[in-house]
Amino acid sequence: MEKRLEQALALEEEQPYEAPENWLFVKLGAVTEIYTGNSINEKIKREKYLRQPEGVPFIATKNIGFNHTVYYDNGVKINDIEKI
């Protein structure tokens, strides 16, 4: 477990700012699954995934700011994740 944590931690020079004492910067791939190369068709996104009450937030590169912020509240949630 300690080895996995060590591998997940971001190096000090990779950390964009000083975080509170009880926070850790970790590599994004260590805490989530990243899928690249494909996007959801706009029509399908509107019909199936927009404004769903439950599901996994879907973020695209356009939802990640240059200032390292992630905009999760884009209205898109994936509720059939096992099909992806």
C-alpha positions in Angstrom: 0.0 0.0 0.0 2.8 2.4 0.8 4.5 1.7 -2.5 1.2 2.5 -4.4 0.9 5.8 -2.5 4.5 6.7 -3.2 3.9 6.0 -7.0 0.7 8.1 -6.9 2.3 11.2 -5.3 3.2 14.1 -7.5 6.7 15.3 -7.2 7.2 18.6 -5.3 8.2 20.5 -8.5 5.0 19.2 -10.2 2.7 20.8 -7.5 1.2 24.1 -8.8 0.8 25.7 -5.3 1.2 25.0 -1.6 -1.7 22.9 -0.3 -3.1 22.7 3.2 -1.2 20.3 5.5 -3.7 17.5 5.2 -3.8 17.5 1.4 -1.7 15.5 -1.0 -1.1 16.1 -4.7 -1.4 12.9 -6.6 -1.2 12.0 -10.3 -4.6 12.1 -12.0 -4.2 8.5 -13.3 -3.8 7.2 -9.8 -7.2 8.3 -8.6 -9.3 8.0 -11.8 -9.5 6.2 -15.1 -8.6 8.3 -18.1 -9.9 7.5 -21.5 -8.4 9.4 -24.4 -8.9 9.5 -28.2 -12.7 9.4 -28.3 -15.5 11.7 -27.4 -19.2 11.3 -27.0 -21.2 12.2 -30.1 -23.0 15.5 -29.4 -26.4 14.1 -30.3 -26.0 11.0 -28.0 -24.6 13.2 -25.3 -27.7 15.4 -25.3 -30.1 12.5 -25.5 -28.6 10.1 -23.0 -26.2 11.9 -20.7 -27.1 15.6 -20.3 -28.9 16.6 -17.1 -29.0 13.1 -15.6 -29.7 13.1 -11.8 -27.1 10.4 -11.1 -23.9 9.0 -12.7 -20.2 9.6 -13.0 -19.3 13.1 -14.0 -17.9 13.3 -17.6 -15.3 15.9 -18.2 -13.6 16.7 -21.5 -10.4 18.6 -22.1 -12.5 21.8 -22.6 -13.6 21.4 -18.9 -10.0 21.7 -17.7 -8.6 25.2 -17.3 -5.1 26.4 -17.9 -5.0 27.4 -14.2 -5.4 23.7 -13.2 -9.1 23.9 -12.3 -11.6 21.3 -13.4 -15.2 22.3 -14.2 -17.2 19.3 -13.2 -20.6 21.0 -13.3 -21.1 20.8 -17.0 -24.4 18.9 -16.8 -23.0 15.6 -18.3 -23.1 12.4 -16.2 -22.5 8.8 -17.5 -25.0 6.5 -15.9 -24.2 3.3 -17.9 -20.4 3.2 -17.2 -20.2 -0.6 -17.7 -21.0 -0.1 -21.4 -18.0 2.2 -22.0 
